[in-house]
Amino acid sequence: MNIVVDGYNICYKTTGTGDKTVVILQGWGTDLGVYDSVAGVIDGSRYRVIQFDFPGFGGSDEPKEPWDVDGFADFFCRFMEVMQVKQATLIGHSYGGRVIIKLAARESIPFEITNIILIDSAGVLPVRTTAQKWKIRKYKILKKFLNMKLIYAMFPEVIDDWRSRQGSADYRNATPMMRQCMVKAINEDLTELLPKIRQEVLLIWGDQDTATPIRDAHIMEEKIPNCGLAVIPGTGHFSFLEKPAQFRGIMEAYLK
């Protein structure tokens, strides 16, 4: 299904007929269908589950300007208003967790967050080793050099090939607009916002996650006042897909 929010055509779907609402906020570069298995473990007789694609994700229109995390949080508030949701449980995977942290830390929003589930959430800035810092420094120096008009005019094909191989897979696969949004997101540390979260929070994490390592989960567990952590051993950044039975068990026990 589609709905227009602030002029953006947004893809979404709902399942379940319950009188309570759950909204799933997606990870970077995914589409809403990735979270069908998450929606599937939620009791549809008790909950209505909303899945949607953020602007620039899946089948939704791309932002007209590069948004930071607050921009996506502002959009989500408008989405909830258009969907007429006044109260909801929020589930966020990866980037979706960033947006939820921003929302939960605000003084006021136009709907009530009853509780939160963060799955392999982003938001904590990674600790870089000396080697990683040096690699980033070399990259910036080389990028500045190759961006010189004279140098590019001499070796355009070589430079274009080098550019196409830089950054993560998510970055390389993104459009120029979404790359700008991504850079704004990954350079922002939300750690200082964690103590401001007033809702009950369940963290679900894969202990082999390399995108948002288990270290991040322990930091969140320590700093969020009312928080618990469930670890799914042997899983990575998509823990809910890698061991669905264990994920289902955790979700069913919590939502009861």
Legacy VTK file of the C-alpha trace (Angstrom):
# vtk DataFile Version 3.0
C-alpha trace
ASCII
DATASET POLYDATA
POINTS 256 float
0.000 0.000 0.000
1.002 3.637 -0.414
0.336 6.818 1.508
1.448 10.412 0.905
3.304 12.107 3.781
4.500 15.689 3.279
4.461 15.154 -0.484
6.434 11.877 -0.334
4.901 8.673 -1.669
5.545 6.126 1.092
5.226 2.336 0.887
3.741 0.624 3.926
1.686 -2.342 5.034
-0.227 -3.404 8.102
-0.930 -6.821 9.606
-2.900 -7.887 12.653
-6.161 -6.615 14.067
-5.292 -5.906 17.704
-6.082 -2.691 19.539
-2.383 -2.033 20.312
0.071 -0.823 17.659
3.643 -1.832 16.862
5.682 0.076 14.268
8.878 -1.391 12.780
11.628 1.047 11.750
14.041 -0.482 9.253
17.799 -0.702 8.928
19.782 1.176 6.295
19.460 -0.097 2.734
16.640 -2.550 3.479
13.008 -2.627 2.393
9.995 -3.279 4.579
9.738 -6.911 3.427
12.956 -7.786 5.280
10.976 -7.408 8.511
8.092 -9.720 7.642
9.578 -12.310 9.986
9.672 -9.760 12.815
6.027 -8.850 12.215
5.218 -12.559 12.020
6.199 -13.274 15.634
3.845 -10.597 16.984
0.374 -11.754 18.033
-1.981 -10.248 15.466
-4.983 -10.677 17.743
-3.436 -8.259 20.223
-1.445 -5.955 17.956
-1.670 -4.114 14.670
1.811 -4.086 13.101
2.895 -1.315 10.721
5.897 -1.743 8.409
7.013 1.046 6.091
9.887 2.295 3.956
11.607 5.497 5.011
12.047 8.077 2.216
14.894 6.808 0.037
14.423 3.193 1.188
12.611 0.419 -0.664
9.799 1.796 -2.808
9.393 5.173 -1.090
10.336 8.509 -2.646
13.823 9.847 -1.968
14.322 12.923 0.249
14.601 16.155 -1.683
17.586 17.221 0.429
20.138 15.331 2.547
18.490 14.538 5.901
20.310 13.837 9.128
18.824 11.475 11.728
16.655 14.272 13.095
15.247 14.777 9.599
14.122 11.149 9.474
12.759 11.431 13.033
10.742 14.513 12.024
9.380 12.610 9.027
8.390 9.683 11.237
6.385 12.004 13.499
4.453 13.196 10.440
3.987 9.589 9.271
2.461 8.681 12.643
0.116 11.670 12.440
-1.049 10.743 8.931
-1.533 7.118 10.047
-3.443 8.443 13.070
-1.311 6.515 15.560
-1.392 8.060 19.026
0.414 5.318 20.958
2.775 2.549 19.855
5.551 0.120 20.662
8.539 0.924 18.444
10.870 -1.743 17.068
14.061 -0.532 15.399
16.759 -2.465 13.589
20.145 -0.835 12.971
19.437 2.636 11.501
15.836 2.412 12.691
17.235 2.235 16.211
19.040 5.535 15.653
15.764 7.221 14.788
14.018 5.737 17.832
16.780 6.920 20.173
16.390 10.431 18.780
12.614 10.330 19.255
12.686 8.830 22.748
15.181 11.454 23.952
13.031 14.387 22.821
11.056 16.384 25.350
7.843 15.941 23.373
6.583 14.170 20.264
3.041 13.975 18.823
2.494 10.363 19.931
3.316 8.184 22.927
6.050 5.532 22.806
4.886 2.821 25.194
8.052 0.718 25.020
10.986 0.061 22.697
12.742 -2.952 21.152
16.135 -2.273 19.581
17.615 -5.023 17.383
21.346 -4.727 16.615
20.833 -0.980 16.832
23.126 1.731 15.561
23.791 4.911 17.511
27.080 4.402 19.355
30.108 5.796 17.552
32.695 3.032 16.967
36.062 3.098 18.682
38.701 3.315 15.964
42.155 1.798 16.301
45.281 3.781 15.436
45.548 1.828 12.170
41.950 2.673 11.263
42.485 6.348 12.042
45.598 6.394 9.837
43.687 4.642 7.023
40.944 7.290 7.183
43.525 10.080 7.163
45.253 8.618 4.085
41.893 8.247 2.347
41.007 11.918 2.952
44.411 13.107 1.687
44.166 10.951 -1.444
40.551 11.998 -2.057
41.494 15.680 -1.872
44.353 15.100 -4.323
42.260 13.117 -6.821
39.468 15.706 -6.716
41.780 18.338 -8.184
40.468 19.231 -11.638
43.824 18.850 -13.370
44.500 15.425 -11.865
40.985 14.190 -12.675
41.294 15.448 -16.260
44.451 13.363 -16.685
43.108 10.086 -15.223
39.270 10.181 -15.195
38.648 6.457 -15.680
41.189 5.392 -13.045
39.815 7.885 -10.516
36.186 6.932 -11.199
37.076 3.273 -10.683
38.839 4.100 -7.391
35.828 6.109 -6.176
33.435 3.254 -7.006
35.352 0.917 -4.697
35.418 3.176 -1.614
33.149 2.916 1.428
30.861 0.164 2.671
28.524 -1.840 0.466
25.598 0.259 1.759
27.444 3.436 0.761
28.408 2.163 -2.694
24.864 0.978 -3.410
23.244 4.248 -2.310
22.265 7.130 -4.576
24.239 10.407 -4.258
21.447 11.893 -2.106
21.266 8.893 0.232
25.049 8.804 0.529
24.899 12.303 1.991
22.204 11.172 4.428
24.305 8.158 5.419
27.412 10.240 6.112
25.373 12.527 8.374
24.126 9.492 10.311
27.307 7.512 10.875
29.282 10.516 12.093
26.800 11.306 14.903
27.257 9.686 18.312
23.972 9.279 20.204
25.512 7.935 23.421
24.743 11.089 25.396
21.042 10.727 24.535
20.700 7.232 26.034
20.121 8.332 29.677
17.234 10.528 28.469
15.193 7.534 27.277
12.308 7.132 29.715
10.633 4.077 28.188
11.322 0.433 28.927
13.824 -0.874 26.367
14.616 -4.422 25.278
17.879 -4.914 23.373
18.215 -7.969 21.107
21.716 -8.517 19.728
23.893 -10.924 17.813
27.179 -11.538 19.596
29.014 -11.805 16.249
27.673 -8.488 14.906
30.485 -6.529 13.234
28.379 -3.586 12.007
27.111 -2.681 15.487
29.239 -4.832 17.808
28.039 -6.307 21.091
30.101 -3.621 22.832
27.454 -1.123 21.687
24.723 -3.221 23.300
26.534 -3.216 26.651
26.941 0.568 26.487
23.223 0.981 25.791
22.298 -1.454 28.567
24.433 0.513 31.015
23.231 3.995 30.052
19.506 3.490 29.351
17.771 3.578 32.770
15.164 0.827 32.232
16.854 -1.619 29.881
17.490 -5.333 29.410
19.690 -7.222 26.936
18.987 -10.540 25.194
21.922 -11.973 23.204
21.450 -14.468 20.374
24.729 -16.438 20.187
26.367 -17.053 16.835
24.494 -14.356 14.951
25.507 -11.108 13.282
23.800 -7.863 12.323
20.584 -9.579 11.177
20.192 -11.768 14.259
16.420 -12.031 13.754
16.943 -13.690 10.354
19.877 -15.886 11.312
18.231 -17.670 14.265
14.509 -17.007 13.873
13.398 -19.577 16.470
15.474 -17.981 19.230
14.350 -14.525 18.146
10.706 -15.620 18.236
11.144 -17.015 21.748
12.584 -13.741 23.038
9.891 -11.630 21.383
6.989 -13.799 22.509
8.241 -13.881 26.103
8.690 -10.104 26.168
5.433 -9.125 24.492
3.412 -11.334 26.856
LINES 1 257
256 0 1 2 3 4 5 6 7 8 9 10 11 12 13 14 15 16 17 18 19 20 21 22 23 24 25 26 27 28 29 30 31 32 33 34 35 36 37 38 39 40 41 42 43 44 45 46 47 48 49 50 51 52 53 54 55 56 57 58 59 60 61 62 63 64 65 66 67 68 69 70 71 72 73 74 75 76 77 78 79 80 81 82 83 84 85 86 87 88 89 90 91 92 93 94 95 96 97 98 99 100 101 102 103 104 105 106 107 108 109 110 111 112 113 114 115 116 117 118 119 120 121 122 123 124 125 126 127 128 129 130 131 132 133 134 135 136 137 138 139 140 141 142 143 144 145 146 147 148 149 150 151 152 153 154 155 156 157 158 159 160 161 162 163 164 165 166 167 168 169 170 171 172 173 174 175 176 177 178 179 180 181 182 183 184 185 186 187 188 189 190 191 192 193 194 195 196 197 198 199 200 201 202 203 204 205 206 207 208 209 210 211 212 213 214 215 216 217 218 219 220 221 222 223 224 225 226 227 228 229 230 231 232 233 234 235 236 237 238 239 240 241 242 243 244 245 246 247 248 249 250 251 252 253 254 255
